[in-house]
Amino acid sequence: MNIAIDGPAGAGKSTIAKLAASALGSVYVDTGAMYRTLALFVLEKGIDPSDEKGVLDVIGGADITLSYVDGVQHISLNGRDVTGEIRTAEVTRTSSMIAAYAGVRSYLVAMQQKIAARMPVVMDGRDICSVVLPDAEVKIYLTASARKRAERRLLQNEEMQKANGGPALTPEERETELGRIEQEIRDRDYRDMHREASPLVQAPDAVVVDSSDMTIDEVVSAILEIAEKAAK
Ligand code: DC
């Protein structure tokens, strides 16, 4: 059984998809990581990401491979593990820009379809229900309010800062940072939802799960329940 999960940035797709995949014994495929890896490649080649032709001319040189270490997806670019490197703010911004190009999308969609044809997957992204796996047995649209998504991202950042021994934010700094993150999330939503090539849409046959007021465990249980019903 294949499970397709779409939704906006920061809705918790990867956390949820990973847990659902391990409960079901399927492989978790993070397609956002593929767009990010191509973005890193474009940046390293010194190509301006707003130059569509320039981007399309070079992407054939990017050999992207997925592997799994203790159930965790690792992604390599021309043999180099870039799993950590693709999480910077610059790569995040660039990935959203190049994901708007139809040529970039068809290149990655073909790879994603090949993976899902080989093994049962829980795959997350923006166009998985609509384009990549239109025949998936289970389709989920996972969303949450922009404010909630910003709060979760800020908490993650604060935890990281604390772990690195950094200073805690004052309440005023916190409020400013929250506003900045929320705006960043809204901008990315806008770009992902308004591009011409496969915009993020709620597929008509997808089950909507709004995680704004749900815990991670509750969301995973909801998805497993949907999968169980579909298997009957
Ligand atoms: O899920 P993420 O933040 O890692 O995704 C990075 C960017 O890639 C995001 O701006 C949207 C884009 N993306 C996409 O267009 N289609 C997908 N299937 C996955 C990600």
Boltz pocket constraint, residues with backbone or C-beta under 6 A from the ligand:
constraints:
  - pocket:
      binder: B
      contacts: [[A, 9], [A, 31], [A, 32], [A, 33], [A, 35], [A, 36], [A, 92], [A, 95], [A, 96], [A, 97], [A, 99], [A, 124], [A, 125], [A, 126], [A, 127], [A, 128], [A, 188], [A, 192], [A, 198]]
      max_distance: 6.0
